[in-house]
Every structure is written in C-alpha cells, then in structure tokens.
C-alpha cells in the first residue's frame, strides 16, 4: 500500500507520444514521512534517479523533489528518448533502517525490488513513427464480439442457397460438437441480422463491434477464406457490410474486421492457382515441401489452412501493401471499417529459422495509416505477447495470459477444466488465490508499454474459449466483468455473455443467440424455462450495461493510472487515478473486510470529500459492499462475491 509508484499514465509521464530525441518528464511518487520510510526499510531517502539504457549503455538522470501532496513526495527527472523503445526504471538510495549502511531500491514495471533488475522489466517510452500510434479513441473502447453465423438471422437468409459443405440447422438447435458438424453446422446468421440488433448494442453501451471473418470459406467460422475480395453472399454480400457499418457509425459504434494473415483456406483462389503449378505467380505465396507444389506447410498441420510465405513480394503487394491491397480496400469507402483484428498474429511470418513477423505487422499498419490513420490494429497472441507488442505496429493484443487465465484461476470452481483456445496447460484450470491473480496479471502486463496495455483486451472469454459462466463460482460474474471494465485495457463482451450463455469449449460457446427467448411479451414464451431464462438474461444484461456505463463515464478508467491498495486471497482493491478524477475498486470472491489506511489513499474520504458510489455499494440496485470512512482511512466489507466502485476527486501533483 505504501510502495513508491509510477506508471505510464499522464500523471506520471509528460507525453504518451514522444519523438526520438525528445526529453520526457517522468514522475515518481514516494510515501512521505516516517511511515513511508519505514515501509521502504529506510532511515532516510537521500536521492532518487532514473536509470535508462540508451543503445544498451546505462545512463542515470537525477530526479528533483517537486514537493509533497496528500502524504506523497513527487520526484521528477528528464529522460531523453534515444531509441524507439526506451526503457527506464527508478533507483532510490538511502540509509537502511537500523544503521546497517546504504540501501538501494529499484522500481520497474513489475514493482519494487531490493536487487538490480533486468532491462526487459523496465517501464517503456515508445517513440514510434506517427503512423504507428493508436487513435485517441482506443483507450475508451468497449468491444462487442460477434460470430456472424450465430448472432442473428435476417429474413433474407431464408432465400439463400447453401453450399455443399454446409449442414443446415434450425436456429436454436443443439450444437454438434463432432466433425464434420463442428465446423460445417450452419445456422445462417448474417450481417443484416447484426444490423437489426444494433439497438441492443447501443443500449448495452458498447462502442466497438468486432466481426470474426466475413469472407467466404468452407466452414461456419470462415477462417479458411476462399478469397478476400468479397463479403460472403451467405452473409448478405458487400452491400450488407456497407449497411451494417453505416448504421453502426450513426450510433457511435465503430466496426473492425478479422483477417487471417497466417494462412488462407486450401480452396482459396491463390492456393488453387499455385497447387501443382510451380510456374504460377502465386506459387511463392505458400511454403511447398516439394518441387511439384504438392505437400505444403499449414497452420498446426491442419491441411485446410495452408500457411502464407511472407517472403513473397507479390503476396505483400496484393494482401497488405499499398492502396490496392486487401488491407486497404475494406478501410476505404464504401466499407469504411475502423480497423483490423489479425488472426494468429503471433505465428504470422514465422516458420523455423525465418521470422518476418515485424515486417508484416509494420507493413499492415503503414497501409492502414495511408488510408485512414484513425483506425486500430489488434493482434491475436494467446500467450506471452509482450515481445511483439512494443508499439511498432500492433495497438493492442488479443491475449489470454495477462487477464483471462489469471481471472479464471481465481474465480472458477476448483477442479474446473477448460478445453480449446484459452491455453491452460493440460486443459486444467489451476486454483489461484487473489495474490496469485495479481502476480500473474502484473507479470504479463509489465512487458507492455503503457499505451499498448491500454489497447489489450480484457476478455472473460471469446469465440475460441469456453464461456466464463460455464464453471464460474456462483455469483462471480459481477466480479469478473467488473475487473474487465476497470482494469487498464479494453473490456470485451462476447455476444451472448450478457444473456448468461454457457459453453464448454470454443465451438460450444458459439451458441446462436436465443432472441426468441428474450422477447418481452410473456404470451410468446413457450415454457417456464423461457421465463426463467428471460429473467436471467434481463438481470445479466442490466449488470453488463451498468458496468459499461461506469467504464465509459469515468475519465480515470479511460487512460488513467492504476495503483494497487490491497491484494489478498479473496479480495483485491485498487484505485485508477487521473487529474480529472479517481475510481476506487473492490473485487471479492468471498466474504471480506479490508482496511486501507489514509496514508495509502492519497486523498481524504470523509465529510465533503466522501466518495460517490458508482456500482455495487448498498445505495444501488446491485448493492453489497459497505464503505466506512474515518480520518484514519476506510474499511470495505461485504458478504459473498461482490464488486464495487466509487468515484472520487482527481490527483493533485506539485
């Protein structure tokens, strides 16, 4: 609670977009007074400096004491940004308590250390080219993910002829978990169906819609593209995408698409032109194992997904480079997509000794910026993504290591299993305490520059994972989505989560949305089961909408810093901070009582300075957490799993 603090937010860093050669002011907050020194094991704090590593040669810059505010000393130093990714950390020097001699403490992105730390754990300033920077709206986004075949079906779908691969299924029929039905079962959701339900997204409060692939394939998921030149006619074709994006934009909802940069389908026009035709221009688009272009490399050995060879200049020209490329075309009128999510971004351009990943991602982003710089680029990297996400192209990661897996490990029923793309070892969800959640979360987010962290997805689940609710501890959905909405990053709603849907793996979670069971007219309900489901869906939707409203309304939650106040086995307490306001957050999976001393709060919480309940306090409909304030601090207490947030005044600095 009384540790020195720094993060990449505007309270502590003078600019989020430095240029090479620019001097950036970085600030450190240190607890003032004897209590703060005791927490650091110091009798006196003699000096603070910043250690950076330009051109891999350490350099120290002295920090000056600016003054004290609310029990914290503020120190500031200037750092010249000499490299595109410029790491730095703080050194605190003083006399050890008890007269045992000098003591050094290091503060980096992982926390406070009493031994020297590695450069990879440093805070980072990113001086990428202007076209690589994220748009201003990224940090305030709330993302809604739609799997088009399963979201909603317009009346026009009834008149479409199905291809040979499709196995038709009535809307709401049970999912077939076994091949070929697993990928061929076809429910007929389309883009006009999505457009017809935009009022639901608007009411929920989301402002970013992510569509999994809309290009034709030979599967219900369409990650096996036949072409990138047209929207699948089964989804309504190009015109349906235009209608959807235009309608979404009128509601203030941006729309991003999904591209497979690692592979195509084996029926793709490029692959068909190259298979058994070494002389074809498309021959060098893929990795062939023989001179006859017969055997080939594919994604994880799946034959239907042949892997792209990004050494091909012609592939780059057609797909990712310039105004006539696939990447550019769908960002321009009449389609006007607001960005891309790149599938299997971590594997793109990588095979054995060859690694072209950086070239590919940077080319994609440069092309996007030429067309419309106010777009985002998200990359899928399901494990430790930090090495690829240093600000040179990707604006954020779709990854499970920093948030999803630690969250499941804390809030799942003991012994839970999770198959599919979520990535747990042996499909087993380990049982974590809140301390372990914090340690895992903090370890993985520490590798990201701050602005990339703000664009990284906080997903309870996605189309590739089981649904969180399937094995969650009772009553923990508010805790889980509350954390998604209040921790740095983009909250994610996979369509159907807000209705309480479940699914045991990535395929089973792709459930058709039961719109017919959500009807407000009781006369249309077919059973008591429908009534119970409607009640659950209504309550869960209200919960999601309330938490999204909190996220979008509070400046501190949209780019503000984070400071942890308490980490326990069953409860986590932190504060998001900005100059405009602060948000205090408490998340508990069981009964808890926590006292936060006034010295850690950095602000008064009594009298006229009492915090404003935003969610989960006893004054609102979701009630349950009590906050008792005194001059000595605050006590938070609750029975059972609870989530709560309070707004407070902003942070003043010297």
N, C-alpha and C positions, 0 to 999 in steps of 0.2 A: 504493500500500500504506500510506503514511503520511499520508494525507489526513485532515483533520477529518471526523468522521462524525456524522450524525443521520439517523434515520428515524422512522416513526410508531409503532414498537412500544413496549410498556410500559417497556422500558429507558430510553427517551428522552422519553416523553410520559406524564404522570401519569394521564390518563384517556382512554379511547377513545370515551367518550360524554359530552362536555361539554354543559352547558346554556348558553344565552345569558346573558351576564353573569358566567359562572364564570371564575375565574382558573386557568389551566392551567400547570403547570410543564413547561418543555421543556429538555432537556439536550443539550449538545454535548460530544463527546469530541475532544480535540486531542492529537496526539502530543507527549509531554513531552521536554524536554531539547534539546540542541544539534542532534541528528539530526532531530528533528521540526521545529525552527525552520528548519533548512536546507532541508528538503523544501518548506517554505512560502515560501522566499526571504526569511526574516525574520532580523534580528539579535536582535529582541526582540518579544514579543507584549505589547502594552500594554493592550488592552481587547477584550472580546467583548460584543456586544449583539445583541438580536433586533429586527429591523425588520418590523413588520406594517403593514397598510394598512386599518384600520377605516374604513368609509364612504368609501373611496378617498382617505384622507388619511394619509400616512405617519406612523408613530409608532415611536419607539425605546425599548426597555426594556433597561437594563443587566443583564448577566449577572454572577454572582459565581462565583468559583473555589471549588468544593466540596472539592477535594483531588485527589490522584493515586492511581491504582491500576494496577498492571501496565504502567507506562510510558505511561499516558494521563492527561491532565488532564481533569477533568469540570467543566464550566461549566453554570450553571443560571439561567434567567430566568423570570419570570412573564408570561404573556400573557393579557389579558382578552379573552374571545371575544365580540365585539360584533356579528358578522354570522353568518348561518347557515353560510357557508363563509368561514372566517377564514384568510387566507394569512399566512405568515411566513417569514422567512429570517434567516440569521445574518450578522453583519458582524464580521470580525476586523480589528483595527487594530494596526499595529506599525511598527517601523522596518525598512526594507528592508536586506537584507544588502549589505555593501559601502558603506554610508554614503550611499546615493543618496536618502535622505529618507523620508517617511512612505509606507506602503503599505496599501492596503485590499484585503481578500479577501471575497468573498461566497459563502456556501454555501446552495444551494437544492436542490430535489428532483432536478435534473439533475446536480449536482455542484459542484465548486469553480471559481470564476471570479475573474479579476482586474479585471473591469469590472462595472459595475452591470447587474443582470439584470431581466427582466420579471416582473410580478406573476403572470402565468399559469404561471410555472415554480416558484412558491413551494411549500413544504410547506403542508398544509392541515389545519385543525381543523374538524370538521363538527359543528355544533350543531343537527341536525335534530330534529324532534319525535320523542318516544319511539316512536311507531308506525312511523316510517320506519327505525328502526335494524335492523340484521341480527340474526338469532338467534345465540346464543353458539356453536352447533354449526357455523356456516358455515365458519369458518376451518380446521376439522379434517375437512372433507368430501373424499371421493374419489368422483368421479362416473363412472357407467357409463351410456352412452347406448345405447338400444335403438330400432331402427326396426322397429315391430311386425310388419310383413308379412314380414320377413326373419330374425327371430330364432329362433323355434321354433314348430312347428305341433302342436297337441294333436290327439288322436284325434277330438274333436268337430268339427273343421274339415271332416272328410270328408262330413258330413251337411248342410252348408250350401249353399244355392243361391246362385249368383253373380249379381250384377247384370250388365246388358248391357254396361257399359263394360269389365268385367274380361276379360283374356285369360289363362286358366288356364295355369300352368306347374308342372311337377313339381319338387319340392324338389331343389335342386342342379342344375337345368337351367341352361344358359348365359343370362346376362342379355342382353336385347335392347336395344341402345343407341339404336335409332332409333324415332321416333314411328310409330304410337301405342304400341308396346310399351314404350317408355321409361318412360311413366307408368302404363300400363294392364296391364303384365305382373303377374300376381297369383299369389303363392306360397302365401298362406293362413296365414301366421303369425298367432298370436292371443295374447291375454293369459293364457290358461291355459297356453299353451306357455312364456311367460315365467315364470309361477309354478312350473312343473315343473322349471325350471333355476335356481331361486334358490340351490340348494346350490352351484352353480358360482360365483355372485356372492359368496356367503358365503365360500367357500374362497379366492377371489381377494382378498378383504379390502375390497371397495368398500362404502361405507355410504350412497350416494345414487344412486338409479336415476332416470334421465330418460327418459321416453317421448315420442317425437315424436307428433303428434296421434292421438287415439283416437276422434275424432268422424267420422262417416261423411262421405265425399266421393265424388268420381267419379275417383279416382286411387289408386294404391298408396301415395302419400305422405300423402294426406288433408289437405294444406294448403288444399284447396278445399272447405271444410266445407259440408255441406248443412244442418246445424243444430248448435247447441251444447247441445242438451237431452238427448242420449242418447249412450252409447258405441255405436260401430258394431256391429251384430249380427254382422258378419263377424269381429269380434274377440272375440265372446262376450257382448256387451252389458254393461249396467250391473253385473250380478252378477259378471261375470268381473273387472271392475276392483276391486270390493269384495274379492273373494277374493285378488287379487294384492296389494293394499295391506295387507290384514290379515296375509298370510303374510310379506310383506317386513318389516313392523313387528315381527313376532315374532323376526326375525333381526337387528334393529337397523338395518335398511336403510330409509331414507326414500325417498319417491317423489314426483316432481314431474311435472306435465303440461306441455303445449305449447299455447299459444293464439295465434291469428292476429289480432292487434289492428289490423293494417293493412288487411285485406281479408277477404272471405268467398269462397265459390265462387259462380259465376253460377247455380248451381242451389239456392242457399241459400233457405230459406223467406222470409227478409226481402227478398232481392233479387227473387224471383219475385213477391212481393206488390207491389213498387214498380215493376217494369219495365212501362212503358206505362200506369202508373196514378199520375199526379201527385197525385191526391187521397188516396192511401193513407197511413196513418200512417208507414209505413216509407220513404216517398219521400225524406225528408231524411236517411236513413241513408247515402246514397251521393252522389257528385258526378255530376250529369247535364249533358250538353252541349247539351241542347235541351229545349223545353217539353213534349215528349211522352215524356220519360224513355226515350229510345231509346239514344242514344250516352252513354257514361259513361267516367269515369277508371278505370284499373285498374293493378295492380302492374306496372311496367315495360312497360305496353302489352299485357300478356297478357289477352285477353278473358275467360278463365275465372276471373279473380281481381279482381272489382270492388272498388274502394277505398272504405273507410268514411269518412264525413264526421263527424268528432267534434264539430262544432258542434251536432249534434242532441242535445237533452236527452233525448229518448226512447231513442235508441241508448245513451246513457250509463246510463240507468236500467235497461234490460234487460241490458246487457252487463257493465258494470264498477262500478256504483254501488249499494251497499246490499246487505242480506241476501238479497234475492231475485234478485240478478244472477247471470249465468253465472260470473263470477269467484268469487263467494261459494259457490255451490251445491256445487262439486266439492271445496271445502276442508272442508265440513261432513260429519257422518255422513250416510249410511253410507260415503261415499267416502274422506274424510279424506286427500286429497292434502296434501303438505307444502310446496307452493309451485307457482310457475309459471315457465316459460321463455316469454318473449314473442317470437314470430317477427317479424322485420323491425321491431324496436323503433325503430330509427333513423329509419324512414320514417313511422311511425305519427303521424297528426295533422298531417302536413306536406304541403302542396301549394302551390307558388308562394309568394305572399305570406303564406299562412296557416300558422301554427305553433302547434298546440295540444298538442305533444308533452308538455310539462311537466305540463299539466293532466291529460292522460290517465294518465301514469305515476303521478302522485301520487294520483289517484283510485283506481287499481287497488290501490296499496299500502295506502291507508286502508281500503278494503273488506276486504282480506286481514287487516289488523290487527284489524278489528272481529270477524272470525270466529275467527281464530287468529293472534296476533302471533308465534308460534313457527314462522313459515313464511318462505320465501325468495322473492325476486323477481329473476330474471335476465333481462337484455335482450340480444337479438341486435343487434350493431352491428359490422359486419365490418371497419371501418377505424379511423380515429382516433376512439375513442368517448368521450374524456375529458370533452368539454363537456356531455354528457348524464348523466354518471355522477359527480356531485358529492355524492352522499349524500342527495338529496331524495326518492328512491324506489327506484331500482334498487340492489340489493345487490352486483351484480357483472355483468360484461359477458361475453357470448359473442362474442369478437372475435379477429381473426387478426393484427392489427398488432403487438401487444407481444411475442408469443411464437411463434406458428405460422410466420409468414412469415420472421422472422429465423432461426428454427431450421432451416427447410427450406433457407434460403440458405446456411447454414453446413454442413449435413450431407447435402445432396443431391449426386448425381453431376453434374459440370459439364455444362451443356447441357440439363439436365432441363427439361421443360415441365410445366405444371400447369394444366389447364383447370378450369372450374367455379367454385364459390363461394369459393375460397380468396383470390382477389382480386389475384393477381400481374399487373402491367402486361404486356400482350401475351401473357399466359399463360406467360411466361418466368421461370424461377427464377434470380435473379441469384446469382453466385458470391461469397459473403462470407467474409471471414476471421473469426476469433473476435473480433477487435477490432470489426469491423462488426456482428457479432451483438450485442455488448454495447452499442454505440452506439445501434442501432435499438431494442433492448429497453428500454434506460434512457430513451430519448427518449419512448417512448409510455407507459411506466408512470409517468413523472414527473407526468403530468397527472392521475392518480387520487389522491384522498385514500387514505391508507393502508388504512383498513378496506374501501374498495371494491376496492382492489388485491388484498386477501386473498380476495375473492369472485369475482375474474375468472378465467376458465377458461384453464388451460394445456393446450391440446389439440394433440396431434400431428396429428390430423385429425378430421373429423366426417362426418356423413351428407351434407354439402354439398360435400365436398372429395375429391380423390384420397386414397388411403391413403398414409401416410408411407413404408411399406416398399417401395412400388412402385419408387421411384427413389432410395432412400437409399444412401449409401455403405455398402459391406459392413461389417458389424459395429457399426453405429452405433445400433441400436435401444436398447441399454442406456444409451447416452449421451443419446439423445433423451428416453426416458421417465424416466431418472434426473433430468434437468433439470426435467421436468414435475412430478416428485414432490417436488423440493427447493427450487425457486424459490417465492417468495410467490405464492399463487393456488391454484386448485382443479385437481388433476390430473384428466385426462379419459381414459377408455378408451372408444373407440367399439367397440361389440360386434364382435368378430372380430379386432381388433388383437392381442389376446393369443394368437390362434391363427395369426398370421402371414399374414393375408389381405392381398390387394393389390387395387387398382382404380385405373384411370387418370383417372376423374373422379368427381363426386359421385354420379352414377347407378350407375356401375360398381362403386363401393365399397360399395353396398348389397347385398352378397352374402349369400344365405342361409347361415346358419351350418351348416357340414357336420358336424352332430353324429354322423352315421353313420360318419364317418371318424375320429372321436375315441374310438371305442369301445375300451375296454381289452382286450377279448377278441380276440387275433390271429386266431382262427378266423373272425371276422366281417369281416376285411379282405378286400377283393376283389382287391388287387394290391399289388405292391411300392411303387407310387406311394402307396397308402394308408398303408403302413408308414412311408415317408419323411415323409409329411405328419403322421402321428401323432407322430413324433419331434420334428419342428419345433414343432408345437403344444404338446407337452408341455414342451419347453425354454422356449419363449417365455412360456407361462403361468406357469411357475415363476419366470421373470425378473420378470414383472409382479407376481406375488404377493409376491416378496421386496422389491421396491422399495416397494410399497404398505405392507407391514409396517413398513419403515423410516419412511416418512412418518407413519404413524399412531402409532408408538411414541415419537417424539421430540418433546418439548414445543417445542423451538426451531423445528421445521418446521411447527408449527401456531399461527402467530401471532407467532413471533419475528422479530427484525430481520434485515437482510442487510447484510453488508459485503464488498465485492469485494477480494480479495487479489492476484490476478494476472489480467490479460487479455492473451492472446497470440493469434497467428494460429491455432494449433492446440490450445490448451488454455485453460480457464477455471477459476479457483479462487476460491471464496468461502466465507464462513462465515455460517451462520444462528445468531443469538445470542438467549438469554433468560437470566433469572436462574436458571432451573432447569437448563439445560444448553446446550451449543453443538454444532453439527454442521458439520464441515469437509467441503467437497465439492470434488472434482476431476473435470473432464469434458474429455476429449481426443478429438479426431478422428483423431489420428495419434500417432507417437512423441513423447514429451515428457520433459523434465527441468526442473523448476522448483524454485527455492529461495526459500522465504518466510522472511525474517529474523524473529528473535524479537520485535523491536520491533513488527512488524505483527500478530503473533498475539494479543497482549494476554493471554497465558497461557503457562505452561510446558508443554512437550510431551515431557518426558523423565522417566525414573525412575518414581516413583509416579504422576506426572501423565501417563503415556503415554495416548494416545487409544485408544478402544475401536473396533475395526473393525466397521462396520455392513454394508457392502456393497462388493464389488469389490477388497478387499485380498487379499493372497495367502493369507490364512488361510481363506477361504471358497470355496465351490464356483464362484463367478463370477470369482475371482482376477484379478490382473494388475497392480495398482498398488502400488508399494513406497513406504513412508514411512520415511525415515531421519531421526531426531531428534538434535539436539545442543543445547548451550547457546546456540548462535548462531541456531538456527531449525530448519526442517525442509526436507528435499528430497523431492519427489514425482517419481517416474519410472515410465514404462510404455512398452510397445511396442504399437503399434497402437491403434485406438479403444478407450478404456477409460473407465469411470465408477466412482468410488469415493466412499465417505462414511465418516467416523469421528465418533463421539460423544466429547464432552469435557465438562469441568465448565462450569457456568454463569458468567456475567459478574458480578463484584462491582463495585459502584459505591460511592463515598463516601456 
